[in-house]
Amino acid sequence: MLNSITLTNFRSYESARYEFEEPITVIAGRNGIGKTNLLEAISLLSPGRGLRSAKLDDIKRFHTSEWSVVAENGGYKIATGLELGRSRRTVKIDGEKQAGSNALAQYVSCVWLTPQMDNVFLEGNTERRAFFDRLIFNFDPEHANRLAVYENAMRERMKLLKDNVNDRIWLNTLEQRMSEYGIAIAAARNDLLNYLQDAVNKASTSFPKPQFELRSKYENMLLENSALTVEDALKLDLLSSRHEDARNGRTNFGVHKADFHVINTAKNVPASLCSTGEQKALLLSTILGLARLLREKRNRTPILLLDEVVSHLDENRRKELLDEITALGCQSFLTGTDAELFSDIDSGCFMEI
């Protein structure tokens, strides 16, 4: 459990310390007061770039050069931040410097939902794919590295083709790398969707349950073929499409073409055709399902960070959400401008900042 957090030169906070004793903390206050900033600070206690995916320089308070977040969590002292003269953030556990933020995965997991994610069902496949890939990061931190290797190889291959550099050996090497890492990415996506669907279906209330669909040639091939067979298929597709890719200026085959879709099972309609409140509920079901999955598969209950989550929910849905959070047993932080919307919480701490 997160017991306390201390912020120094973090966003709007020059210096602040908060202590937490209840499983649910509601952070109420007007817009712009720093509610999301506090959630972001908590999110940076886990691997990655936090709930805003911000650059390190953008996090520091105006006219300062450094920032830090220090927390007491489960008996450990966790510190992270940007030190003067460094370009990468520092991570320390009980005073010992760590090689990178991936070390935090052993101590803290955070799952979040922010208003910026509300339109994911209405956006293009690139945004939907990125949303689901970020869910995998929580379950499989190496997924981010695999994506980076795949995308770098794809960009380098595309540059050679566009520049008409006919280096067959290097093109073969890049396509081999895309195939190996691409099919590993596809396998991770398949695993997450299977596990996540099962976790969502275990919800204890009547909160809307989404049905996940993955539309992709290679992910679907993996369901009936070995990884080596699908790797060879992708490598052959890349080889045969070199001229077309060079002419069109884009890579026409690969796991970067995958698309994720969500169906509202109650109505059997795509999430993109649902109301704003229904879309919010489906997103919340997805995030809560991920929290349940992390608890079951990794034996670690994550911290839930829910920013402005109740504004589009009616009274019944708000009560169901709070019941779900209570049933999960996650330490949870919820923000809102109106504390009255959280009046159904029986055991929780209300704080204003």
C-alpha positions as CSV (number, residue, x, y, z in Angstrom):
1,M,0.0,0.0,0.0
2,L,1.1,3.5,-0.8
3,N,1.5,5.2,2.6
4,S,2.9,8.6,1.7
5,I,4.2,10.6,-1.2
6,T,6.4,13.7,-1.2
7,L,6.7,16.0,-4.2
8,T,9.5,18.5,-4.9
9,N,9.3,20.9,-7.9
10,F,6.8,18.6,-9.5
11,R,4.5,20.4,-11.9
12,S,2.4,22.8,-9.8
13,Y,3.9,21.6,-6.5
14,E,6.9,23.4,-5.1
15,S,6.9,21.1,-2.1
16,A,4.1,18.9,-0.8
17,R,3.6,15.7,1.3
18,Y,0.5,13.5,1.5
19,E,-0.2,10.5,3.7
20,F,-2.7,7.8,2.9
21,E,-4.4,5.5,5.3
22,E,-7.7,4.5,3.6
23,P,-8.0,2.1,0.6
24,I,-9.9,4.8,-1.4
25,T,-8.8,8.4,-1.6
26,V,-11.0,11.0,-3.3
27,I,-9.2,14.1,-4.4
28,A,-11.7,16.9,-4.9
29,G,-11.1,20.4,-6.1
30,R,-11.6,22.9,-8.9
31,N,-10.0,22.4,-12.3
32,G,-6.4,23.4,-12.5
33,I,-5.6,22.9,-8.8
34,G,-3.3,20.0,-9.3
35,K,-5.4,16.9,-9.0
36,T,-4.1,15.2,-12.1
37,N,-0.6,16.3,-11.3
38,L,-0.8,14.2,-8.0
39,L,-2.0,11.2,-9.9
40,E,0.8,11.6,-12.4
41,A,3.3,11.6,-9.6
42,I,1.9,8.4,-8.2
43,S,2.0,6.8,-11.7
44,L,5.7,7.5,-12.0
45,L,6.3,5.1,-9.1
46,S,5.7,2.4,-11.7
47,P,7.7,1.7,-14.9
48,G,7.3,3.9,-18.0
49,R,6.6,7.6,-18.5
50,G,3.5,7.9,-16.3
51,L,-0.1,8.7,-17.2
52,R,0.7,11.7,-19.4
53,S,3.7,10.0,-21.2
54,A,5.4,13.4,-20.6
55,K,9.0,14.4,-21.3
56,L,11.1,14.7,-18.1
57,D,11.8,18.4,-18.7
58,D,8.1,19.1,-19.0
59,I,7.4,17.7,-15.5
60,K,9.6,20.0,-13.5
61,R,8.2,23.2,-12.0
62,F,8.7,26.4,-13.9
63,H,12.2,28.0,-13.4
64,T,13.6,24.8,-11.8
65,S,16.1,22.2,-13.1
66,E,15.2,19.1,-11.0
67,W,12.1,17.3,-9.7
68,S,11.5,14.4,-7.4
69,V,8.9,12.0,-6.2
70,V,9.6,10.1,-3.0
71,A,7.2,7.5,-1.6
72,E,6.8,5.0,1.2
73,N,5.2,1.9,-0.2
74,G,4.9,-1.5,1.4
75,G,7.8,-0.8,3.7
76,Y,10.1,0.4,0.9
77,K,11.3,3.9,0.2
78,I,10.9,4.6,-3.5
79,A,12.4,7.7,-5.1
80,T,12.4,8.9,-8.7
81,G,13.0,12.1,-10.5
82,L,15.2,14.2,-12.8
83,E,18.6,15.2,-11.4
84,L,20.6,18.2,-12.5
85,G,22.7,17.4,-15.6
86,R,21.0,14.1,-16.4
87,S,18.7,13.2,-19.3
88,R,17.2,10.0,-17.8
89,R,15.2,9.9,-14.7
90,T,16.8,8.5,-11.6
91,V,15.2,5.6,-9.7
92,K,16.3,4.6,-6.1
93,I,14.9,1.8,-3.9
94,D,15.8,2.3,-0.2
95,G,18.6,4.6,-1.3
96,E,20.2,2.3,-3.8
97,K,20.3,3.6,-7.4
98,Q,18.6,1.3,-10.0
99,A,19.5,0.7,-13.6
100,G,16.2,2.1,-14.9
101,S,12.5,2.5,-14.3
102,N,11.8,-1.2,-15.0
103,A,13.1,-2.0,-11.5
104,L,9.9,-0.3,-10.2
105,A,7.8,-3.2,-11.5
106,Q,8.9,-5.3,-8.5
107,Y,7.4,-2.8,-6.1
108,V,4.5,-0.8,-7.6
109,S,2.0,-1.4,-10.4
110,C,-0.3,1.4,-11.4
111,V,-3.4,1.3,-13.7
112,W,-5.1,4.5,-14.8
113,L,-7.8,6.1,-16.8
114,T,-7.8,9.7,-17.8
115,P,-10.1,12.0,-19.8
116,Q,-7.6,11.9,-22.6
117,M,-8.4,8.2,-23.1
118,D,-12.2,8.8,-23.4
119,N,-12.2,8.9,-27.2
120,V,-10.2,5.8,-27.8
121,F,-13.2,4.0,-29.4
122,L,-13.8,6.8,-31.8
123,E,-10.2,7.3,-32.9
124,G,-8.2,5.5,-35.6
125,N,-6.7,2.1,-35.4
126,T,-3.3,3.6,-34.5
127,E,-4.7,5.1,-31.3
128,R,-6.7,2.0,-30.4
129,R,-3.7,-0.2,-31.0
130,A,-1.5,2.0,-28.8
131,F,-4.1,2.0,-26.0
132,F,-4.2,-1.8,-25.9
133,D,-0.4,-2.1,-26.2
134,R,-0.1,0.2,-23.1
135,L,-2.4,-2.3,-21.2
136,I,0.1,-5.0,-22.1
137,F,3.0,-2.9,-20.6
138,N,1.4,-3.5,-17.2
139,F,1.4,-7.2,-17.6
140,D,4.5,-7.6,-19.7
141,P,7.0,-4.7,-19.4
142,E,9.2,-6.2,-22.2
143,H,6.4,-5.5,-24.6
144,A,7.6,-1.9,-24.9
145,N,11.1,-3.0,-25.8
146,R,9.8,-5.4,-28.5
147,L,7.7,-2.6,-30.0
148,A,10.7,-0.2,-30.1
149,V,12.9,-2.8,-31.8
150,Y,10.2,-3.6,-34.4
151,E,9.4,0.0,-35.1
152,N,13.1,1.0,-35.5
153,A,13.7,-1.9,-37.9
154,M,10.6,-0.9,-39.9
155,R,11.7,2.7,-40.2
156,E,15.2,1.7,-41.2
157,R,13.9,-0.7,-43.9
158,M,11.5,2.0,-45.2
159,K,14.4,4.5,-45.5
160,L,16.5,2.0,-47.5
161,L,13.5,1.4,-49.8
162,K,12.6,5.0,-50.3
163,D,16.3,5.9,-51.0
164,N,16.5,3.0,-53.5
165,V,19.3,1.4,-51.6
166,N,19.3,-2.2,-52.8
167,D,21.3,-3.7,-49.9
168,R,19.7,-7.2,-49.9
169,I,21.7,-8.5,-46.9
170,W,20.7,-5.6,-44.7
171,L,17.1,-5.6,-45.9
172,N,17.0,-9.4,-45.1
173,T,18.4,-8.7,-41.7
174,L,15.8,-5.9,-41.0
175,E,12.9,-8.1,-42.2
176,Q,14.1,-11.0,-40.1
177,R,14.2,-8.7,-37.1
178,M,10.7,-7.4,-37.9
179,S,9.4,-10.9,-38.2
180,E,10.9,-12.2,-35.0
181,Y,9.9,-9.2,-32.8
182,G,6.6,-8.8,-34.7
183,I,5.4,-12.3,-33.9
184,A,6.5,-11.9,-30.3
185,I,4.4,-8.7,-30.2
186,A,1.4,-10.6,-31.8
187,A,1.7,-13.4,-29.2
188,A,1.7,-10.9,-26.3
189,R,-1.4,-9.3,-27.7
190,N,-3.2,-12.6,-28.1
191,D,-2.3,-13.5,-24.5
192,L,-3.5,-10.2,-23.1
193,L,-6.9,-10.4,-24.9
194,N,-7.5,-13.9,-23.7
195,Y,-6.6,-13.2,-20.1
196,L,-8.3,-9.8,-20.1
197,Q,-11.5,-11.1,-21.5
198,D,-11.6,-13.7,-18.7
199,A,-10.9,-11.1,-16.1
200,V,-13.6,-8.7,-17.3
201,N,-16.1,-11.6,-17.3
202,K,-15.4,-12.1,-13.6
203,A,-16.8,-8.7,-12.6
204,S,-19.0,-9.0,-9.6
205,T,-21.6,-6.3,-10.5
206,S,-23.7,-5.6,-13.6
207,F,-21.2,-3.0,-14.8
208,P,-21.1,-3.2,-18.6
209,K,-18.8,-6.0,-20.0
210,P,-16.9,-5.4,-23.2
211,Q,-16.1,-8.1,-25.7
212,F,-12.6,-7.7,-27.2
213,E,-11.8,-8.5,-30.8
214,L,-8.3,-8.4,-32.4
215,R,-8.3,-7.9,-36.2
216,S,-4.9,-8.7,-37.6
217,K,-3.6,-11.2,-40.1
218,Y,-0.6,-12.4,-38.0
219,E,-2.2,-12.4,-34.6
220,N,-5.0,-14.5,-36.1
221,M,-2.6,-16.8,-37.8
222,L,-0.9,-17.5,-34.5
223,L,-4.2,-19.1,-33.2
224,E,-3.7,-22.0,-35.5
225,N,0.0,-22.1,-36.4
226,S,3.4,-22.2,-34.7
227,A,5.3,-19.0,-34.1
228,L,8.0,-20.0,-36.6
229,T,5.4,-20.6,-39.3
230,V,3.9,-17.1,-38.8
231,E,7.4,-15.5,-38.7
232,D,8.2,-17.1,-42.1
233,A,4.8,-15.8,-43.5
234,L,5.5,-12.2,-42.3
235,K,9.1,-12.4,-43.7
236,L,7.8,-13.5,-47.1
237,D,5.2,-10.8,-47.1
238,L,7.8,-8.1,-46.4
239,L,10.2,-9.5,-49.1
240,S,7.4,-9.6,-51.8
241,S,6.2,-6.1,-50.9
242,R,9.5,-4.2,-51.2
243,H,8.7,-2.6,-54.5
244,E,5.1,-1.7,-53.5
245,D,6.3,-0.3,-50.1
246,A,8.9,1.8,-51.8
247,R,6.4,3.2,-54.2
248,N,3.7,3.9,-51.6
249,G,6.1,5.1,-48.9
250,R,4.7,2.8,-46.2
251,T,5.0,-0.7,-44.9
252,N,1.9,-2.6,-46.0
253,F,2.4,-5.8,-44.0
254,G,3.2,-6.3,-40.3
255,V,1.8,-6.2,-36.8
256,H,1.6,-2.4,-36.9
257,K,-1.6,-3.0,-38.9
258,A,-3.4,-4.7,-36.1
259,D,-6.7,-3.2,-34.9
260,F,-8.5,-3.7,-31.7
261,H,-12.3,-3.5,-31.4
262,V,-14.6,-3.5,-28.4
263,I,-18.3,-4.7,-28.5
264,N,-20.8,-3.7,-25.9
265,T,-22.2,-7.2,-25.1
266,A,-25.4,-5.8,-23.5
267,K,-26.4,-4.4,-26.9
268,N,-24.2,-6.3,-29.2
269,V,-23.0,-3.1,-30.9
270,P,-19.5,-1.6,-31.4
271,A,-18.3,0.7,-28.6
272,S,-17.9,3.4,-31.2
273,L,-21.7,3.5,-31.6
274,C,-22.5,3.7,-27.9
275,S,-23.3,6.8,-25.9
276,T,-20.6,8.8,-24.1
277,G,-21.6,7.2,-20.8
278,E,-21.6,3.7,-22.2
279,Q,-18.2,4.2,-23.7
280,K,-16.9,5.5,-20.4
281,A,-18.4,2.5,-18.6
282,L,-16.7,0.1,-21.1
283,L,-13.4,1.8,-20.7
284,L,-13.7,1.5,-16.9
285,S,-14.6,-2.2,-17.2
286,T,-11.4,-2.7,-19.3
287,I,-9.2,-0.9,-16.7
288,L,-10.8,-2.8,-13.8
289,G,-10.4,-6.0,-15.7
290,L,-6.7,-5.3,-16.1
291,A,-6.4,-4.6,-12.4
292,R,-8.1,-7.9,-11.7
293,L,-5.8,-9.7,-14.1
294,L,-2.6,-8.2,-12.5
295,R,-3.9,-9.4,-9.1
296,E,-4.5,-12.9,-10.3
297,K,-1.5,-13.4,-12.6
298,R,1.2,-11.4,-10.9
299,N,-0.1,-11.8,-7.3
300,R,0.1,-8.0,-6.9
301,T,-2.9,-5.7,-6.6
302,P,-2.2,-2.5,-8.5
303,I,-2.9,1.1,-7.5
304,L,-5.9,2.4,-9.4
305,L,-5.7,6.0,-10.7
306,L,-9.0,7.2,-12.0
307,D,-9.1,10.9,-13.1
308,E,-12.5,12.5,-13.5
309,V,-14.1,9.2,-14.0
310,V,-17.6,9.8,-12.7
311,S,-18.7,12.9,-14.6
312,H,-20.3,10.9,-17.5
313,L,-21.8,8.2,-15.2
314,D,-25.3,8.2,-13.8
315,E,-26.0,7.5,-10.1
316,N,-26.5,3.8,-10.6
317,R,-23.3,3.4,-12.6
318,R,-21.3,5.5,-10.1
319,K,-22.5,3.1,-7.3
320,E,-21.6,0.0,-9.4
321,L,-18.1,1.5,-10.1
322,L,-17.5,2.0,-6.4
323,D,-18.7,-1.5,-5.6
324,E,-16.3,-2.9,-8.2
325,I,-13.4,-0.9,-6.8
326,T,-14.3,-2.2,-3.3
327,A,-14.6,-5.8,-4.5
328,L,-11.1,-5.6,-6.2
329,G,-9.5,-4.4,-3.0
330,C,-7.2,-2.0,-4.9
331,Q,-5.8,1.1,-3.3
332,S,-7.6,3.7,-5.4
333,F,-7.3,7.4,-6.1
334,L,-10.3,9.1,-7.7
335,T,-10.5,12.8,-8.7
336,G,-13.4,15.1,-9.4
337,T,-14.6,18.6,-9.1
338,D,-17.7,17.6,-7.1
339,A,-17.1,15.6,-3.9
340,E,-20.9,14.9,-3.7
341,L,-20.6,12.5,-6.7
342,F,-18.6,10.1,-4.4
343,S,-21.1,10.2,-1.5
344,D,-21.7,6.4,-1.8
345,I,-18.2,5.6,-0.6
346,D,-18.5,4.1,2.9
347,S,-14.8,3.8,3.7
348,G,-12.5,6.4,2.2
349,C,-10.6,9.6,2.6
350,F,-11.7,12.8,1.1
351,M,-9.0,15.4,0.5
352,E,-9.0,18.8,-1.1
353,I,-5.9,20.3,-2.7
